[in-house]
Amino acid sequence: MSGSSRTLNRAILIVLGLAWLAAGALVLLWHLQAEAVATALAPLAGPAAGLDWPIVAAIAAVALLLIAVLHAATRGRGRSDDALVAGPITLDKHAVRDVFRDELGQHPDLLDVEVQPWRARGRDAWHVTLRVRRGARLDELADRAAAAADATRAQLGAAAPILIHLSGGLRAAVTHARRAE
């Protein structure tokens, strides 16, 4: 949700959802109980007698659909596979992950490293996830990760902010360290 706030996104989704649910319920009721719907809407018939309701409903549906499409088309521009762009040179997220992993060194509690680049306000940023074993010394791993982040930035010549996320859970509990033999 890099392009707008969560509140705006949720408000638009709620309004669109309720509008489509109301329209669907009205169409369903119209087909099941046409007389009951006509009787319930009779007080509104006077002021709205000159309107062609199928056309009004179609215009409203198209307007809601356009709002939904425009909103969806302008979201999600943050994620990228290009971690660093410097002129004609582009570094992939896997290259940054390998440099970060080398700078981090070997640690028995570290299972995996993942890097996800983001473009935020025209700047590169990296979200680094370290999967660790259950019961790992998180303070030691956090210090090593901070030092590795500084070393990675220095080695690549990048000023990208790095968010470090230490992750555990079921996958970390059942995963074994991978070694090439």
C-alpha positions in Angstrom: 0.0 0.0 0.0 2.6 2.4 -1.0 0.4 4.8 -3.0 -2.3 5.6 -0.5 -3.4 5.1 3.1 -5.0 1.8 4.3 -8.0 3.8 5.5 -8.7 5.2 2.0 -8.3 1.7 0.4 -10.6 0.1 2.9 -13.2 2.9 2.6 -13.3 2.5 -1.2 -13.6 -1.2 -0.9 -16.4 -1.0 1.7 -18.4 1.5 -0.4 -17.9 -0.5 -3.6 -18.8 -3.7 -1.9 -22.0 -2.3 -0.2 -23.1 -0.8 -3.5 -22.7 -4.0 -5.4 -24.4 -6.0 -2.7 -27.3 -3.6 -2.6 -27.7 -3.7 -6.4 -27.5 -7.5 -6.4 -30.1 -7.8 -3.6 -32.4 -5.4 -5.4 -32.1 -7.4 -8.7 -32.7 -10.6 -6.8 -35.7 -9.3 -5.0 -37.1 -7.8 -8.2 -37.0 -11.2 -9.8 -38.4 -13.1 -6.8 -41.0 -10.6 -5.5 -41.6 -7.9 -8.1 -44.9 -6.7 -6.6 -43.4 -6.4 -3.1 -40.4 -4.3 -4.4 -42.8 -2.1 -6.4 -44.9 -1.5 -3.3 -41.9 -0.7 -1.2 -40.6 1.7 -3.7 -44.0 3.4 -4.4 -43.3 6.4 -2.1 -40.3 7.2 -4.2 -42.2 6.9 -7.5 -43.5 10.5 -7.5 -40.3 12.4 -7.6 -38.4 9.8 -9.6 -41.1 9.0 -12.1 -39.3 10.8 -14.9 -36.1 8.8 -14.5 -35.3 5.8 -16.6 -34.1 3.5 -13.7 -32.3 0.9 -15.8 -30.2 3.6 -17.4 -29.5 5.3 -14.0 -28.4 1.9 -12.5 -26.2 1.2 -15.5 -24.5 4.6 -15.2 -24.0 4.1 -11.5 -22.5 0.6 -12.1 -20.1 1.9 -14.8 -19.1 4.8 -12.5 -18.3 2.4 -9.6 -16.5 0.1 -11.9 -14.4 3.0 -13.3 -13.5 4.1 -9.7 -12.5 0.5 -8.8 -10.3 0.1 -11.9 -8.6 3.5 -11.5 -8.0 2.8 -7.9 -6.5 -0.6 -8.6 -4.4 0.6 -11.5 -2.7 3.3 -9.3 -1.7 0.9 -6.5 1.2 -1.4 -5.9 4.1 0.5 -7.5 6.5 0.0 -4.6 7.8 -3.6 -5.1 10.5 -4.3 -7.6 13.1 -7.0 -8.5 15.7 -4.3 -9.2 17.5 -3.6 -6.0 19.8 -1.0 -7.2 19.8 1.1 -10.4 22.9 3.2 -11.0 22.9 4.5 -14.6 23.1 1.7 -17.0 23.8 -0.9 -14.3 21.0 -2.7 -12.5 21.5 -5.1 -9.6 19.0 -7.8 -9.0 17.7 -8.6 -5.5 19.5 -11.9 -5.6 22.9 -10.1 -6.0 22.1 -7.9 -3.0 21.0 -11.0 -1.0 24.3 -12.8 -1.8 26.4 -9.7 -0.8 24.4 -9.4 2.4 24.7 -13.1 3.2 28.5 -12.9 2.7 28.7 -9.9 4.9 26.6 -11.6 7.6 28.9 -14.6 7.7 28.0 -18.1 9.0 25.8 -18.4 12.1 24.3 -21.7 13.4 20.9 -20.0 14.2 20.5 -18.3 10.7 18.6 -20.4 8.2 17.9 -18.2 5.3 18.2 -14.6 4.0 15.7 -12.9 1.7 15.9 -9.4 0.2 12.9 -7.6 -1.2 13.6 -4.2 -2.9 11.2 -1.3 -2.8 11.0 2.0 -4.6 9.7 4.6 -2.2 9.4 8.2 -3.3 12.0 7.7 -6.0 14.6 6.0 -3.7 15.7 2.4 -3.4 14.9 0.7 -0.1 15.5 -3.0 0.9 13.5 -5.2 3.2 15.8 -8.0 4.5 14.2 -11.0 6.2 16.4 -13.3 8.2 14.8 -16.6 9.0 16.2 -17.8 12.3 15.8 -20.9 14.5 13.5 -21.0 17.4 15.5 -20.0 20.5 18.1 -18.1 18.6 20.1 -15.3 20.2 18.2 -12.4 18.5 20.4 -9.7 20.0 23.5 -11.2 18.5 21.8 -11.7 15.1 20.4 -8.2 15.1 23.8 -6.7 15.8 25.4 -8.8 13.0 22.6 -7.9 10.6 23.0 -4.2 11.3 26.8 -4.5 10.7 26.1 -6.5 7.5 23.6 -3.8 6.3 26.2 -1.1 6.7 28.9 -3.2 5.0 26.5 -4.1 2.1 25.7 -0.5 1.5 29.4 0.4 1.6 30.4 -2.4 -0.8 27.6 -1.6 -3.3 27.9 2.1 -3.0 24.2 2.5 -2.2 22.5 4.8 0.3 19.3 2.6 0.4 17.6 2.3 3.8 17.4 -1.3 5.0 14.6 -2.7 7.1 15.8 -5.9 8.9 13.1 -8.4 9.9 14.0 -11.4 12.0 11.5 -14.2 11.4 10.9 -17.5 13.1 7.9 -19.7 13.4 6.9 -23.2 12.2 9.1 -23.1 9.1 12.1 -22.2 11.2 11.3 -24.9 13.7 11.3 -27.7 11.1 13.9 -26.5 8.7 17.4 -27.8 8.8 20.5 -25.8 7.7 21.2 -26.3 4.1 24.7 -27.2 3.1 26.2 -27.9 -0.3 28.3 -31.1 -0.3 
